[in-house]
Amino acid sequence: SAVISQKPSRDICQRGTSLTIQCQVDSQVTMMFWYRQQPGQSLTLIATANQGSEATYESGFVIDKFPISRPNLTFSTLTVSNMSPEDSSIYLCSVEVQRQRNTEAFFGQGTRLTVV
Amino acid sequence: QKEVEQDPGPLSVPEGAIVSLNCTYSNSAFQYFMWYRQYSRKGPELLMYTYSSGNKEDGRFTAQVDKSSKYISLFIRDSQPSDSATYLCAMSERSGGYQKVTFGTGTKLQVIP
């Protein structure tokens, strides 16, 4: 298994500011994933982050708005930039652990962001 | 059309009832099928996974996959108040060297004592 520590757990931010969310894993993993979970909607993948390379963003998400760092195999950050109320959401960090017959995804507790 | 459809509920049942949670999907490339449970203010945790059509049982939980109908289900027997949570179905396909996971919107379940 993988234990993921994500912080902050929640924050209330002013519009126009930026927030950096940290994700620490207790083991080395190749890929880390950042998701957004908006009320009443499914988890949506923002980007995947490989150590030592640029993050790969999903359609609708751009690096200028959600810059990601991946300095080593156990840590990643996601920044939500120039925030607006529409960015109010839960942001989740995830890693995949390869099992014999499947890949299991583990999630952090999430960061509940409210933009006012 | 969304790739994964899930009834958001809420679903309210009495303690001891059998709960049936369902999802449909449209992407034939999905290989693995999973159910996650998410308690309030927590991240999702994996309950069950399967990769083939048929049933898989784990304690009070049974996951069912019908690939021909593109339909998956999670059954909870003898439901308990502690089962009250949001249940998300998830499906994954191989994409760019990793398993890309697509989630349903989640069904909120409340088990009433």
Contacts between the chains, C-beta under 8 A, distances in Angstrom:
chain1	res1	chain2	res2	distance
A	4	B	43	7.6
A	6	B	43	7.6
A	31	B	97	7.9
A	31	B	98	5.3
A	40	B	8	6.6
A	40	B	105	6.7
A	41	B	105	5.9
A	42	B	4	7.0
A	42	B	6	7.7
A	42	B	88	7.2
A	42	B	102	7.7
A	42	B	103	4.2
A	42	B	104	5.7
A	42	B	105	4.6
A	42	B	106	6.9
A	43	B	44	7.3
A	43	B	88	7.2
A	43	B	101	8.0
A	43	B	103	4.3
A	45	B	100	7.2
A	45	B	101	7.4
A	48	B	96	7.8
A	48	B	98	6.7
A	56	B	96	7.3
A	92	B	43	5.6
A	92	B	44	7.6
A	96	B	98	6.2
A	96	B	99	6.2
A	101	B	51	6.5
A	102	B	32	5.0
A	102	B	49	5.5
A	102	B	51	5.9
A	102	B	99	7.9
A	103	B	32	7.1
A	103	B	92	7.0
A	103	B	98	7.5
A	103	B	99	4.3
A	104	B	46	5.8
A	104	B	49	7.0
A	105	B	34	7.8
A	105	B	46	6.9
A	105	B	90	7.7
A	105	B	99	7.7
A	105	B	101	5.8
A	106	B	46	7.5
A	107	B	43	3.6
A	107	B	44	5.0
A	107	B	45	7.2
A	108	B	43	5.3
A	109	B	41	7.7
A	109	B	42	5.8
A	109	B	43	4.8
A	110	B	41	7.8
A	110	B	42	7.3
A	110	B	43	4.9
A	112	B	41	7.4
